[in-house]
Amino acid sequence: MRTWEKNVRTVVPYTPGEQPKFVDVIKLNTNENPYPPSPKVTECLNNMNTDALRLYPEPACDTLVDALAESYQMERDEIFVGVGSDDVLAMCFMTFFNSDKPVFFPDITYSFYDVWADVFRIPYECQPLDKEFRIVKEDYYRENGGVVFPNPNAPTGILMELSDIEDIIRHNQDVVVIIDEAYIDFGGTSARELVHKYDNVLVVQTFSKSRSMAGMRIGYAFGSKVLIKYLNDVKYSFNSYTMNRPALELGKASLSDPAYFQECCRKIMATRERVKKELSGLGFSFGDSMANFLFVTHERISARELFEALKIKKIFVRYFNKPRIDNYLRITIGTDEEMDQLLAFLKKYIREN
């Protein structure tokens, strides 16, 4: 080993879902929204003043923060924004998880959590989900250095009731509790109201899923004013201009069209419930997902085998080669036409195998 390598901070990186280089695919592997952003986003983009791109964007992101405050009936200093919810969560880890005690999160969950913990040298303990892939709230009652979990959980899609979330918070009022709500708009109730009841709670959301803007990278968090101040202090010490001008303007445009947003969510939820019935009839089993994806296993055909067979037909789903879930596939809910093509392939493949 070269001398300088002894001082390198090494980490096993997060592995994102595959982004195929060709376009003639059915892409159901990264939980993107199958519908385009609001027409108001398109209009805003078409009318954008590109000359303004030579100027730095607003450091405080006022355009977007004010629009979020109006949309969600929050005060502007209860909102933090970043470059996707990944950026927001990373800032949360860096800011609040600095104890010698371990941070708690589930053993089957968003696989960026342990990566951030390793990058920032944060001790952590994974709390096992039960046999039905549900969070066991009592496991989070022990002393710890912080708590973070998604709701609905990923990649399982299982939703935790708000009363159980509050129970975890009540048992952890000496640390920061983060609820990662990337998929909350597909059937759950946000824990946003709890940030006014508990000053140690952060609720993180994103434009990537329900608002069809994964390519724009916009994330945000709700929290008490003191938590948001601490987050901004770290952000401005790290990068003063995290959000670019187009992201600020297009995010505002998306928020101005709640009817379109709600209609897209309704369509995805309706397709999800239909596909649940179809997959069940084909011998698949899964939890009652309240996200824009299903986490499925088949009674006799291995997940890896199906994953490879689907990929040959240019149907991309997500396979995780990890303990407890290595016989499951995560399938994003696409359009009805895309899901029909998936189902047609599965019916034929299962019948012939």
C-alpha positions as CSV (number, residue, x, y, z in Angstrom):
1,M,0.0,0.0,0.0
2,R,1.2,3.5,-0.9
3,T,1.8,5.7,2.1
4,W,-1.0,8.2,1.2
5,E,-3.5,5.4,0.9
6,K,-3.3,4.8,4.6
7,N,-5.2,8.1,5.1
8,V,-8.0,7.4,2.6
9,R,-11.5,7.2,3.9
10,T,-12.7,4.0,2.4
11,V,-16.3,2.9,2.3
12,V,-18.5,0.4,0.4
13,P,-20.6,2.7,-1.7
14,Y,-24.4,2.6,-2.3
15,T,-25.4,0.8,-5.4
16,P,-28.1,2.6,-7.3
17,G,-30.6,0.8,-9.6
18,E,-29.4,0.2,-13.2
19,Q,-30.0,3.0,-15.7
20,P,-30.2,1.3,-19.1
21,K,-28.4,3.1,-21.9
22,F,-31.1,2.2,-24.4
23,V,-34.7,3.6,-24.4
24,D,-36.7,0.6,-25.7
25,V,-37.2,-0.9,-22.2
26,I,-39.9,-1.2,-19.5
27,K,-38.1,0.4,-16.6
28,L,-39.5,-0.8,-13.3
29,N,-36.3,-0.9,-11.2
30,T,-35.8,2.6,-9.6
31,N,-39.3,3.6,-8.4
32,E,-39.5,6.5,-10.8
33,N,-42.9,7.9,-11.6
34,P,-44.2,6.6,-15.0
35,Y,-46.0,9.9,-15.7
36,P,-44.4,13.2,-16.7
37,P,-44.2,16.2,-14.4
38,S,-47.0,18.7,-14.2
39,P,-47.7,20.7,-17.4
40,K,-46.8,23.7,-15.3
41,V,-43.3,22.4,-14.9
42,T,-43.0,22.1,-18.7
43,E,-44.4,25.7,-19.1
44,C,-41.9,27.0,-16.6
45,L,-39.0,25.3,-18.3
46,N,-40.0,26.6,-21.7
47,N,-40.1,30.1,-20.4
48,M,-37.0,30.0,-18.3
49,N,-34.6,32.9,-18.6
50,T,-31.3,31.2,-19.4
51,D,-29.4,34.4,-19.0
52,A,-30.0,34.1,-15.3
53,L,-27.9,30.9,-15.2
54,R,-24.7,33.0,-15.2
55,L,-25.8,34.2,-11.7
56,Y,-25.5,32.1,-8.5
57,P,-28.9,30.8,-7.2
58,E,-30.5,31.9,-3.9
59,P,-28.4,30.5,-1.0
60,A,-31.5,30.3,1.2
61,C,-33.6,28.8,-1.6
62,D,-36.4,31.2,-0.8
63,T,-38.4,30.5,-4.0
64,L,-38.8,26.9,-3.2
65,V,-39.0,27.2,0.6
66,D,-41.8,29.7,0.4
67,A,-43.7,27.6,-2.1
68,L,-43.3,24.5,0.2
69,A,-44.4,26.6,3.2
70,E,-47.6,27.7,1.4
71,S,-48.3,24.2,0.0
72,Y,-47.9,22.4,3.3
73,Q,-49.1,25.2,5.7
74,M,-45.8,25.3,7.5
75,E,-43.6,28.2,8.5
76,R,-40.6,28.8,6.2
77,D,-38.1,28.3,9.0
78,E,-39.5,24.8,9.6
79,I,-38.3,23.7,6.1
80,F,-34.9,22.6,4.8
81,V,-34.2,21.8,1.2
82,G,-31.5,19.9,-0.6
83,V,-30.4,18.1,-3.8
84,G,-32.8,15.2,-3.5
85,S,-33.8,13.6,-0.2
86,D,-30.4,11.8,-0.3
87,D,-28.6,15.1,0.2
88,V,-31.1,16.1,2.9
89,L,-30.6,12.8,4.8
90,A,-26.9,13.0,4.5
91,M,-26.9,16.4,6.0
92,C,-29.2,15.1,8.8
93,F,-26.7,12.3,9.5
94,M,-23.8,14.7,9.6
95,T,-25.6,17.2,11.8
96,F,-27.4,15.1,14.4
97,F,-25.8,11.7,14.6
98,N,-22.6,12.6,16.5
99,S,-23.0,10.5,19.7
100,D,-20.8,7.6,20.7
101,K,-24.0,5.6,21.0
102,P,-25.3,3.7,17.9
103,V,-27.9,5.1,15.6
104,F,-30.8,2.6,15.1
105,F,-32.4,1.7,11.8
106,P,-34.0,-1.5,10.4
107,D,-31.9,-4.4,9.0
108,I,-34.0,-4.3,5.8
109,T,-34.4,-0.7,4.7
110,Y,-33.0,2.0,2.4
111,S,-29.4,0.8,1.8
112,F,-27.9,4.3,1.9
113,Y,-28.2,4.5,5.7
114,D,-25.3,2.2,6.6
115,V,-23.2,3.9,3.8
116,W,-23.7,7.3,5.4
117,A,-23.0,5.9,8.8
118,D,-19.7,4.5,7.5
119,V,-18.8,7.7,5.6
120,F,-19.3,9.9,8.6
121,R,-17.9,7.3,11.1
122,I,-21.2,7.0,12.9
123,P,-21.8,3.8,15.0
124,Y,-25.0,2.0,14.2
125,E,-27.1,-1.0,15.0
126,C,-29.6,-2.6,12.6
127,Q,-32.9,-3.7,14.3
128,P,-34.4,-6.8,12.6
129,L,-37.8,-6.6,11.0
130,D,-40.2,-9.3,12.1
131,K,-41.0,-12.3,9.8
132,E,-43.7,-10.2,8.0
133,F,-41.1,-7.4,7.3
134,R,-42.6,-5.0,9.8
135,I,-40.6,-2.7,12.2
136,V,-40.8,-3.9,15.8
137,K,-41.2,-0.6,17.6
138,E,-40.1,-2.0,21.0
139,D,-36.6,-2.6,19.5
140,Y,-36.2,1.2,19.4
141,Y,-36.9,1.8,23.0
142,R,-33.3,1.2,24.1
143,E,-30.7,3.9,24.6
144,N,-29.3,5.0,21.2
145,G,-27.7,7.9,19.4
146,G,-30.6,8.5,17.0
147,V,-33.3,6.8,15.0
148,V,-34.0,6.8,11.3
149,F,-36.4,4.7,9.2
150,P,-38.5,5.0,6.1
151,N,-42.3,5.0,6.1
152,P,-43.4,3.2,4.0
153,N,-40.3,1.2,4.4
154,A,-38.1,0.4,1.4
155,P,-37.8,-2.0,-0.3
156,T,-40.7,-3.7,1.5
157,G,-43.4,-1.0,1.0
158,I,-44.8,-1.8,4.4
159,L,-46.5,1.2,6.1
160,M,-46.2,1.9,9.9
161,E,-49.2,3.5,11.5
162,L,-48.8,7.0,12.8
163,S,-49.6,6.0,16.4
164,D,-46.7,3.5,16.3
165,I,-44.3,6.1,14.9
166,E,-45.3,8.5,17.7
167,D,-44.7,5.7,20.2
168,I,-41.1,5.4,18.9
169,I,-40.7,9.2,19.2
170,R,-42.0,9.2,22.8
171,H,-39.4,6.7,23.8
172,N,-36.6,8.7,22.1
173,Q,-37.0,12.3,23.1
174,D,-33.3,12.7,23.9
175,V,-32.2,12.0,20.3
176,V,-33.2,13.1,16.8
177,V,-35.7,10.8,15.1
178,I,-35.9,11.0,11.3
179,I,-38.9,9.6,9.3
180,D,-38.0,9.2,5.7
181,E,-41.2,9.6,3.7
182,A,-40.1,9.2,0.1
183,Y,-43.2,7.1,-0.7
184,I,-45.8,8.6,1.7
185,D,-47.9,10.1,-1.0
186,F,-49.0,6.7,-2.3
187,G,-51.3,5.8,0.5
188,G,-49.9,6.8,3.9
189,T,-50.4,9.6,6.4
190,S,-47.4,11.9,6.8
191,A,-45.9,12.3,10.3
192,R,-45.5,16.0,9.4
193,E,-47.9,17.1,12.2
194,L,-45.6,15.6,14.8
195,V,-42.8,18.2,14.2
196,H,-45.1,20.7,16.0
197,K,-45.5,18.3,18.9
198,Y,-41.9,17.1,19.3
199,D,-38.9,19.3,18.7
200,N,-36.6,16.4,17.9
201,V,-38.4,15.1,14.8
202,L,-37.5,15.5,11.2
203,V,-39.7,14.4,8.3
204,V,-38.0,14.0,5.0
205,Q,-39.7,14.0,1.6
206,T,-38.8,14.2,-2.1
207,F,-40.0,15.4,-5.5
208,S,-38.4,12.2,-7.1
209,K,-41.4,9.8,-6.7
210,S,-44.8,11.3,-6.5
211,R,-44.0,14.6,-8.3
212,S,-42.2,12.9,-11.3
213,M,-39.0,14.9,-10.9
214,A,-36.3,12.4,-10.0
215,G,-34.1,13.9,-12.7
216,M,-34.3,17.4,-11.0
217,R,-33.1,16.3,-7.6
218,I,-35.2,18.1,-5.0
219,G,-35.6,17.0,-1.4
220,Y,-36.9,18.7,1.7
221,A,-37.4,18.2,5.4
222,F,-39.9,19.5,8.0
223,G,-38.7,20.0,11.5
224,S,-38.7,22.4,14.5
225,K,-37.0,25.7,13.9
226,V,-34.0,24.8,16.0
227,L,-33.4,21.6,14.0
228,I,-33.7,23.4,10.7
229,K,-31.3,26.1,11.9
230,Y,-28.7,23.5,12.8
231,L,-29.2,21.9,9.4
232,N,-28.7,25.2,7.6
233,D,-25.6,25.9,9.6
234,V,-24.0,22.7,8.4
235,K,-25.2,23.2,4.8
236,Y,-23.7,26.7,4.6
237,S,-20.5,25.4,6.0
238,F,-20.4,22.7,3.3
239,N,-21.8,24.3,0.2
240,S,-23.6,27.6,0.1
241,Y,-25.3,27.0,-3.3
242,T,-26.7,23.5,-3.1
243,M,-29.9,24.1,-5.2
244,N,-29.6,25.3,-8.8
245,R,-31.9,28.0,-10.3
246,P,-33.9,25.6,-12.5
247,A,-34.6,23.3,-9.6
248,L,-35.9,26.1,-7.5
249,E,-38.2,27.4,-10.2
250,L,-39.4,24.0,-11.4
251,G,-40.1,22.8,-7.9
252,K,-42.3,25.9,-7.3
253,A,-44.1,25.2,-10.5
254,S,-44.8,21.6,-9.5
255,L,-46.2,22.7,-6.2
256,S,-48.6,25.1,-7.9
257,D,-50.5,22.2,-9.5
258,P,-51.9,20.0,-6.7
259,A,-54.7,18.6,-8.8
260,Y,-52.2,17.0,-11.3
261,F,-50.1,15.7,-8.5
262,Q,-53.1,14.1,-6.8
263,E,-54.3,12.5,-10.0
264,C,-51.0,10.9,-10.8
265,C,-50.8,9.4,-7.3
266,R,-54.4,8.1,-7.7
267,K,-53.5,6.4,-11.0
268,I,-50.4,4.7,-9.6
269,M,-52.3,3.5,-6.5
270,A,-55.1,2.1,-8.6
271,T,-52.6,0.3,-10.9
272,R,-50.8,-1.1,-7.8
273,E,-54.0,-2.6,-6.3
274,R,-54.9,-4.2,-9.6
275,V,-51.4,-5.7,-10.1
276,K,-51.5,-7.0,-6.5
277,K,-54.5,-9.2,-7.4
278,E,-53.0,-10.3,-10.7
279,L,-49.6,-11.3,-9.1
280,S,-51.4,-13.1,-6.3
281,G,-53.2,-15.3,-8.8
282,L,-49.8,-16.1,-10.4
283,G,-48.4,-17.5,-7.2
284,F,-46.6,-14.4,-5.9
285,S,-46.8,-13.3,-2.3
286,F,-46.0,-9.9,-0.9
287,G,-46.7,-7.5,1.9
288,D,-49.5,-4.9,1.6
289,S,-47.3,-2.2,-0.1
290,M,-48.4,1.4,0.3
291,A,-45.6,2.7,-1.9
292,N,-45.2,2.9,-5.7
293,F,-43.7,-0.6,-5.9
294,L,-44.3,-4.2,-4.8
295,F,-41.8,-6.5,-3.1
296,V,-42.6,-9.9,-4.3
297,T,-41.5,-13.5,-4.0
298,H,-42.8,-16.5,-6.0
299,E,-43.8,-19.9,-4.5
300,R,-41.4,-21.9,-6.8
301,I,-39.4,-19.8,-9.1
302,S,-36.3,-18.0,-7.7
303,A,-36.1,-14.2,-7.8
304,R,-32.7,-14.2,-9.4
305,E,-34.0,-16.5,-12.2
306,L,-37.0,-14.2,-12.9
307,F,-34.8,-11.1,-12.7
308,E,-32.5,-12.4,-15.4
309,A,-35.3,-13.7,-17.6
310,L,-37.1,-10.3,-17.4
311,K,-33.9,-8.4,-18.2
312,I,-33.4,-10.4,-21.4
313,K,-36.9,-9.2,-22.4
314,K,-35.8,-5.6,-21.5
315,I,-38.0,-5.5,-18.5
316,F,-35.9,-4.1,-15.6
317,V,-36.9,-4.8,-12.0
318,R,-34.7,-4.6,-8.8
319,Y,-33.0,-7.6,-7.3
320,F,-31.1,-7.4,-3.9
321,N,-28.5,-10.1,-3.2
322,K,-28.8,-9.6,0.5
323,P,-29.7,-11.9,3.5
324,R,-33.4,-12.4,4.1
325,I,-34.5,-10.8,0.8
326,D,-32.4,-12.6,-1.8
327,N,-35.5,-14.3,-3.1
328,Y,-37.5,-11.2,-3.6
329,L,-37.9,-8.7,-6.5
330,R,-38.9,-5.1,-6.1
331,I,-41.2,-4.0,-9.0
332,T,-41.9,-0.4,-9.5
333,I,-45.5,0.4,-10.6
334,G,-45.5,1.7,-14.1
335,T,-48.3,2.7,-16.4
336,D,-51.1,0.2,-16.9
337,E,-49.7,-0.7,-20.3
338,E,-46.2,-1.4,-18.9
339,M,-47.7,-3.5,-16.1
340,D,-49.8,-5.4,-18.6
341,Q,-46.7,-6.3,-20.5
342,L,-44.9,-7.4,-17.3
343,L,-47.9,-9.6,-16.3
344,A,-48.1,-11.1,-19.8
345,F,-44.5,-12.1,-19.6
346,L,-44.8,-13.5,-16.1
347,K,-47.9,-15.6,-17.0
348,K,-46.1,-17.1,-20.0
349,Y,-42.9,-17.7,-18.1
350,I,-44.5,-19.3,-15.1
351,R,-46.7,-21.5,-17.3
352,E,-43.7,-22.8,-19.3
353,N,-41.4,-23.3,-16.2
